[in-house]
Amino acid sequence: MEKVVLAFSGGLDTSVCVKLLEKKYDYEVITACIDVGQARDEIEKSTSAAEKIGSIKHYTIDARDTFAKEYLFRAIKANAIYEGYALSTALARPLIGKEISELAKKEGAKAIAHGCTGKGNDQFRFEAMIRSLTDCEIIAPIRELNLTRSEEREYANSCGIEIGPDKVYSIDENLWGRAIEGDILEDPMVEPPKDAFTWVKTSDDALDEIQILEIEFKNGVPIAIDNEKLEPDALIEKCAEIAGNHGIGSIDIIEDRIIGLKSREIYEMPAAILLINAHKALEHMTLTRTELKFCEIISSTYSELVYNGLWHDPLREDLDKMIDNMQRRVTGIVKVRLHKGSMRIVGRDSPYSLYQQDIVSFEDKEMDQREMIGMVKNYGIQAAYYNKNYKE
Ligand code: ARG
């Protein structure tokens, strides 16, 4: 029998896939759960689920460190946000695709399978990466059989696959965030119930105390929180906990998917929202006006590449080179005030600051104000001419 490697999370889609690959596609199924920072118990559950369902071999691959350093830190430097979404799932998919491809090669598998439906973005992201690294056949059982979630549930019951009551929503979680979809959330007018959230407190439940947090950045990436140096993954986890407890980072948006469908998306992304905002504040102090303007163009192109599953496009690497060059001066400290769902930047400092307090000060006399008279006089000259001569 030929072997297939399945990207496995232990959720409904991928659990159903194990059985379908075995029964309908006649494969021996090897499952692999890639640890990109989802909850520990989810990873443990996926190990026991894989065994129960009948995978011939199960792998758990620790990719947390790589995910934090090579993906999330790049996303911070690029201020990567697509339509209000900080790209948690989108950033993890290419890495999962890469790990699965390497495993398929090692196992001599003929095929690689994933549990994506034919309506979402992840099918593009996985397959684009897998095809750029292997010649394996790609199988997507849920998409190929056009299954609905209720049909999947029925099939799971008929095969004796246990699906817990907590599996109402379709959830994808990693170090950077949690995406919550499906069920009643599909109605865009329904307010997400409390049980949809785990990381971010509502403003009622958020901590009563105000917290002032100091985030230290070096070359565009965070290295310490309140003077405590931390490894990238630990730093991100800590930020998620702090910001989440203050009610920061829940997102409810209508998002444009790759295929053109609009979808209602709920996210919890406390660390991403905190760190990207702090990072932007430091950029405003250290980069020139022209650099900042160009950063916005880079950022939107970068975010689109990531969202659209084109992490492996050479343009992304080209942009990373340019970003890294600019980020050499994005070093310093940002002070953030967190309280009951509000997050405000209240201070920043950098050895590369372009802010000249002595000159900008109202008390300064050195920069002679009279030198501006001529410049101001002719400012907006074209608009003035239009207004006087042609405006109806
Ligand atoms: N809309 C998001 C994206 O495309 C999240 C997808 C989350 N997937 C899930 N199975 N819940 O990146």
Residues whose N, C-alpha, C, O or C-beta is under 5 A from the ligand:
A	BS01	LIG	T89 A90 N121 S170 I171 D172 A179 E181 E265
